[in-house]
Amino acid sequence: MAVNAGDDVAQGGARRIQVKDERAIRMPLEGLLEALLALDRQKNGWMWRGTDHAISVDEVGDGSVTIEARRSSQSDPQRMRCDRAFVAAALINFCFIMRIPLPRTARKEIEITPDGAALIIINDIQGPGLNLAMPVRSRKA
């Protein structure tokens, strides 16, 4: 069966092309800690001013992350638990700070692993066909 690229146009309908753009911005635990502390600083938290920072991914599997820090060198470490929404906000904020472009209309998902986190960006783009393709014809041997 031969496919003619102009069939849709000849019948009065414009061809639409759909493209799926899927990217991942991956951060190791050290980068994730930086992103979380940057958001904490913007939210007027105290954690970013602390010392002896540590980060761990909770083993429960709910996608939360725990940051540990000391308010002063003599104090006991205090913990702050960050849920998936806070981690996602921190990664998006970090991309904004670092001028990494994120399409507004793209779907964003978060993936948290023991090694770090990834911000998955999925963008479905639809546009008009350019009608540059020549008709496809089958060759007979």
C-alpha positions in Angstrom: 0.0 0.0 0.0 1.4 3.3 -1.0 1.1 6.3 1.4 0.7 9.7 -0.1 1.8 12.5 2.3 -0.6 14.9 0.6 -3.8 12.8 1.1 -4.8 14.6 4.3 -4.3 18.1 2.7 -6.2 17.1 -0.5 -9.1 16.0 1.6 -9.3 19.4 3.3 -7.6 18.4 6.6 -4.2 19.7 7.6 -1.6 17.1 8.7 -0.6 17.3 12.3 2.8 16.0 13.6 3.1 14.8 17.2 6.5 14.8 18.9 7.2 13.5 22.4 10.1 15.2 24.1 11.3 13.3 27.2 14.3 14.5 29.2 15.7 13.8 32.7 17.8 16.1 34.8 19.6 13.8 37.2 21.3 14.9 40.5 23.5 13.0 42.8 22.8 13.3 46.6 25.3 16.2 46.9 23.4 18.1 44.2 20.1 17.3 45.7 21.3 18.6 49.1 22.3 21.8 47.4 18.9 22.2 45.8 17.1 21.5 49.0 19.2 23.9 51.0 18.7 26.6 48.3 14.9 26.3 48.6 15.2 26.2 52.4 17.1 29.5 52.2 14.4 31.1 50.0 11.7 29.9 52.5 13.6 31.5 55.4 14.4 28.2 57.0 17.4 27.7 59.3 18.7 24.4 57.8 20.9 26.1 55.2 22.7 28.0 57.9 23.5 24.8 59.9 26.7 22.8 59.9 27.6 19.2 59.3 24.9 18.6 56.7 23.9 15.1 55.8 21.2 13.7 53.5 19.6 10.3 53.2 16.8 8.8 51.2 14.2 7.2 53.5 13.9 3.5 53.1 10.2 3.5 53.4 9.8 4.0 49.7 7.5 7.0 49.9 10.1 9.1 48.1 10.9 11.3 51.0 14.4 12.6 51.9 15.8 13.5 55.3 18.3 16.3 55.8 20.3 16.5 59.0 22.2 19.5 60.3 23.5 21.1 63.5 22.4 24.6 64.5 25.7 25.1 66.2 28.8 23.1 66.7 27.8 22.1 70.2 24.2 21.1 69.5 22.7 17.8 68.6 21.9 17.2 64.9 18.3 18.0 64.0 16.4 16.4 61.1 14.1 17.8 58.5 12.0 15.4 56.4 11.2 16.6 52.9 8.4 14.9 51.1 8.2 14.3 47.3 6.5 17.6 46.6 9.2 19.6 48.5 11.9 17.7 46.6 10.2 18.4 43.3 9.9 22.1 44.1 13.6 22.2 45.1 14.7 20.6 41.8 12.5 23.0 39.8 13.8 26.0 41.8 17.4 24.8 41.3 16.8 24.6 37.5 15.5 28.2 37.7 18.6 29.4 39.6 20.9 27.6 37.2 19.0 28.8 34.2 18.2 25.3 33.0 15.1 25.8 30.7 11.9 23.9 31.7 8.9 24.2 29.4 5.9 25.5 31.4 3.4 23.2 29.8 5.5 20.0 30.1 4.5 17.3 32.6 7.1 17.0 35.4 7.7 13.9 37.4 10.1 13.1 40.2 12.1 10.0 40.6 14.0 9.5 43.9 16.6 6.7 44.3 19.2 6.0 47.0 21.8 7.7 44.7 19.9 10.9 44.2 16.9 12.3 42.3 15.8 13.0 38.7 13.4 15.5 37.4 11.7 13.9 34.4 10.3 16.4 31.9 7.7 15.1 29.3 6.5 17.5 26.7 4.0 16.5 24.0 4.3 18.9 21.0 1.8 19.0 18.2 2.5 21.1 15.1 1.4 21.3 11.5 3.0 19.0 9.0 5.4 20.7 6.6 4.2 18.7 3.6 7.8 18.3 2.4 7.7 14.5 2.0 7.4 13.2 -1.5 4.9 10.4 -2.1 6.1 7.1 -0.9 6.1 4.4 -3.6 6.9 0.8 -3.2 9.6 -0.6 -5.4 9.2 -3.9 -7.2 12.2 -6.1 -7.4 
